[in-house]
């Protein structure tokens, strides 16, 4: 049994997490930027849902199709004014922790202005699972979900043996 396996058995999932966190990392400058093109028009954003991975570099490019609009993600302190000329306006940021972040038009654009909303959905990917055997790669995807009781998360894991583990919080 390797030293890593003995340590994992002795310390449980904390050791597994530490092994993953201390493993080789890709420098931030070497990571690709996730670019999303968004079109603002009365009274919608297209696409209405933007999905990103927590921690990745994101570039949002917004254009207006028909008039002056705003593009605001209040929780991320992003607020752009989108001119009616169709010229692109760009915001670059690091995707936030997993969750749903409201996008709204911040420039009055007519009677439907209050309904001009979209969502930035940030998901996280984890490669650890306390049920995994030593040396077994497990991919766990944590996604925010919306239900009548509010926003929660669902985790789905796949092991090489295609065993599926699902947890809901």
JODA-V493561 format. One record per run of one state. SS is the DSSP state (H for helix, E for strand, C for the rest). FROM is the first residue (numbers start at 1). LEN is the number of residues. Records with the same first field share a line. If there is no record, write none. Layout:
# JODA-V493561
SS: FROM-LEN, FROM-LEN
This chain:
# JODA-V493561
C: 1-2, 12-1, 23-5, 31-3, 42-2, 47-2, 54-3, 65-4, 77-1, 83-6, 95-4, 105-8, 116-1, 127-11, 148-2, 160-4, 169-1
H: 3-9, 13-10, 28-3, 74-3, 113-3
E: 34-8, 44-3, 49-5, 57-8, 69-5, 78-5, 89-6, 99-6, 117-10, 138-10, 150-10, 164-5
